[in-house]
Amino acid sequence: MDLSVNAYEFYMNAIEPYAELRETRLEMGYSMGELAQQMKIHKATLQGYEEGRRKIPDGFIERVKEQQRFDREFIAGIPQRVDEHLLLEGYTGGIPSEDVEGWDEC
């Protein structure tokens, strides 16, 4: 039995959740402080999770991923919400060509 392979697998399994947490945070574009604030924990706690000094609570990574999904859905819906708001305000879209200086030069 090759102990070096088993030790490597053990090490990789042990660090995988910590790496997954950090990778997810970076994909979200959040600093540690920003994600900690979103998750309502101290930045030092999140840092401890990512560095493997603290055990990640059950379900925590799933909650982070749920926040990521929410952020993506929220951002994806912004254009639709802006369009709906503008339509409600009577804006029909576009800029009339006569209102743009130099339009006839294009």
N, C-alpha and C positions, 0 to 999 in steps of 0.2 A: 504494500500500500504506500503510495506516494504522499507523505505528510505535507509537502510543500504545496501541492495542489489543493488539498483539503484546507490548509491554513489560508490560502488565497481565497478560496470560495467562502470560507467563514468570514474573512475580512470584507470581501465585497458585499456579502449579505448584511453584514453589520453596518456598513457605511451607506448602503443604498438609500435608506429613507432620508438620511441627512443630505445626500447629494440631490435627491429628488426634490426636496423642499427648496434648496438653494436654486436649482435649475428652474423650478416653477416660478419662484420669486423674480428671477432675472427675466424670464419670458414675459412676465407681467409688466416689466419695466419699473418695478418698485425698488426703492432702497430698503434696507432693513428697517429703518425708522418708519417709513410709509406703510410697509406691510404690518409691522407690529401695531401701528395705530389702527389700521383696518381690522386687525384680528383682536384688538383690545387686550394686548399683552405688552410687557415692557420690551424694549429693544434688546436689552441684555438677555432676556429669556429666549427671544428668537435667535440671537447670536449663539447662545448655548445649544439650541436645537441644531442649527446648521453646522456647528463645529463638532457635534457629537459629545459635548460635555453634559448635556441634559437629554433625558429620554423624551422623545416626541410623544405627546399624549395620543391615545387611540383616537382616530377620526380627525386629527388636526390637519394632516395633509389633504384629506378630502374636503375639509372646510375651506382651505386655501384654494383648492381647485374650483370649488363652488364659487368663491369670490372672483376667481379668474373668469369663469363662465359668465357671471353677472356683469363684470366689467366689459367683456366683449359684446354681450348682448346690448348693454346700455349704449356703448359707443356706436355699434352698428345701427341702432335706432335713431341716433341724433339727426341724420339728414331727413328722415321721415317726419320726425317731430317738428323740425324747423319748417319743412314744407307745409305741414298741416297748419302751423301757426301763421305762416305768411298767407296761406289761402284764406284763413279765417279773418285776417286783417284786410282782405281784398286785394292783395298783391297777386298779380297773374303771372309774373315771371318775366325775365328778360329786361333789358334796358332799351327803350325806344331809340332808334338810331339818331333821330334828330336831337336827342339830349346829350350826345357824346361828341365832344370836340374832335375834329379831325376824322370823323366817321367816313366822310366822303372820300378821304385820302386813302383809305384801306383798299 
